[in-house]
Amino acid sequence: MKTHYYLGWFSKFFPENLGRVIQGDITDRKSLVMISSNPSLYEDDGATERSWLDQAGIIFGKYHLINYRVQKEDAHMLIQNASVIFLLGGNTPKQNDFLMEYGLSDLILKSRAVVMGASAGAINMSAKWICSKNLGYKVETSSVYKGIGLDNFSVLSHFDLENNIAHVQNELSFLSEEMNIYASNKDCAVRVKGDKIDILGDVYLISHSKIKKLDVTL
């Protein structure tokens, strides 16, 4: 059964209830494979995300980080043997380019591993996402990126929604006619297990240009 976690960014660690659920979902802990969002930078990449798992008592036998130091063929092997794949937060477009360049998206789609993403990583797990200066990206023109497509929806993760609800609704209105969009701020999670979607924290659904806050189920 597929299990995907679309995470925001956590101020400290996973909330206790989220940690318990993740513990139950991650039964195979042989190998954690993290995918960089800044693959040219090597210092402390993934340290924060790994600390969340450590604090929740989720310890792996081996830890791997995929960036430009890892050969493409070796990266493929790591993905194929991963217990958990974690797409790190940071630079969303750079991570998207890296996934395409290294041919990782199809391998992640086929993997039976639990797949997690924080902030940028969560956005790139989704089917499509909008890159726009109004959503914090340093670009002049807006464009739609294709993500891995683990689930047929879009994600806006780790964004200051509380002060920008109407603005975000307008910016994402066009894409929301094509697919559902899950938008969240910090300390939030969307969990997909099989056909069931669970919510933690302040998460909003934007669908057909309408926005509503979702009930917490985790």
N, C-alpha and C positions, 0 to 999 in steps of 0.2 A: 504494500500500500504506500503510495507516494506521501511524503511528509515534507512540507516546505514552510520555512519561517521567514517572513518579511518583517524585519526589525527596524525600529527607528534608531535612536542613539540613547544609551542609558547613562544617566548622570553618575551613577556609581556602579551597581551591579544589577543582574536580573532581579526583579521582584520575586519573592519567595514562591508565589503560586506559579509564575512562569518557569522558574527554575525546576520545580517539581515536574511540570508537564514535559519539559525538554528532557529531563532525566529519564522519564518513562519512554519517550520516543527514541532516544539514542541508546539502544541496547548493544550495538556493535561499536566498540570503542578501540578498534585496532589502529585506526589512522585518521587523523584530522588533516585535511588539505585546505589551506587558505589561499585565496587568489587575490593578489594585490590590485589596488586601484591606482597605484603610483609605481608601476613596475620598474622604473628606473631608479627609484629611491629605496634604499635597503635598511635604513636605520629604524628600529622599533616597529616595523610594519607588522600589524596584527597583534601587538602586545595588549592593547586595550580589549579587543574582542576576545582574545584568549583568556584574559583575566576574568571576564564575565563567566566563562565556562568553568574555569578553575574554582571560582567562588561558589558556584553551584555544585561543586563536587564531581564535575564531569571531566575525567582525566583520560587521556588517550595513550596508547602504547607508543605511537610515533606521531611527530608533528612535522608538517611540510609546508613551505611557502612557495607558491609559484610566482615568479617574476622573471625578468630578463636574464637572471643568473642561471635559470633552469632551461635546459635545452627543450625544444618543442616536443620531441619524442618522449623525453623523460616526464614532461608535464602530462602528456596523454596517459602514460602508465600510472602516474600518481592518481589521476582522476578515476581511472578504471578500477583502482584498488582501494579507493577511499571509503571509509565508513561514514564520514561526514564531510561535506564540501561547504566551506564558508567563504562567501564573497565579501571582502572587506569594504569598509566605508572609506570615503575620500573623494576622489575625482571620478565622477560618473562617466563622462565621455572618454577619458583615458582608459578606464577599465573596459568600457564597451569596445574600444579599438583593439585592446589587448586580447579580449576574448575572440574577436574576429581573426586577428593576425595569427594567433596560436591555434585556432580551430577548436576551441574548448566548448563552445555552446552545444553542439550536437552530442558531445560526450557527456556533458552534464545532463542533457535531456534524457539520455539513455541510461544514466546511472541509477542504481537502486539505493544510493546513499541518501541520507537525510541532507537536504540542501538548505542552507541558511544564508541570509544576506543582511548586512546592516547599512542603513542609509543608502549610499551609492550602490552597494551590493544588492540591496533589496530592489532598488529601481531597475537594475540590469537583469534581475531574475524575471521581471514581468514581460508581457508580450510586446508592449510599445511604451514609450515615454516621450514627453515633450522637453526639448532643450530650448530654453528661452531665458533672456535676460530678466524677465519679470519673475522667473522662478529661481533666480540667483546664479545663473550661468553667465560666464563672461563671453557672450556672443552678441553679434549685431542683429542677426535674423533668427527667427524661431525655426526649429526643424523637428521632425518626428524620428526618433531612433527606434530601431528594432532591437528588442531585448532577447534574452534566451527563450522566453515563452514557456516557462514551466507551467503557468496557468494563464488562461485567456482573459487577463485583465491588466490594467495599468496600475502603477504605484507611484505616489508622491510621498517620499519618506523623509522625516526629520526636517519639516518645514514649519515656520511660525504661522500655523493656521489660525490661531485664535485672533490674531490681529489682521488677518488677510483673507477671511472666508469669502467675501464677495469677489475679491480680486482673483483668488484661485479658481473659484467657480467659473468666472468669465474666461480665464486663460485656458482652462481645460474643457470648456464647453464643447468644442468641436470634436475632440477625441472621445468625450463621454457619450456621443451619439453612436459611436462604433462599439465601445466596450465600457464595462464598469471601471471606475477608478477608485482605488482605496488611498485616501490621503490621511497622513498622520503626522504628529509632532514627535518630540522626544519621548522616551520611556513608553513606547507603544509597540505592539506586535500584531501581525495578522498571521494566523497559523492555518495552513491548508493540510488536512489529512484525509486522503481519499476524496470524497465529494463534500466534506464538511469544512466550513470556514469558521474559525473562532477568532475573537477579538479581545485584545488587552489594551486598556488605556483609551485615549481620545482619538478615535478613528472615525473618519467620515467617508460615506459613499457618495460619489458623484456619478449619476446615471441619467442620460438624456437631459443634460443641463441642469438637473435638480440635485440638490445636496441635502444629506441628512446625516445626523450623528448616529452611529451604530451602538447597540447595546453591548456591554461587556459580557463575554461568555467564558472567559478564562479566569 
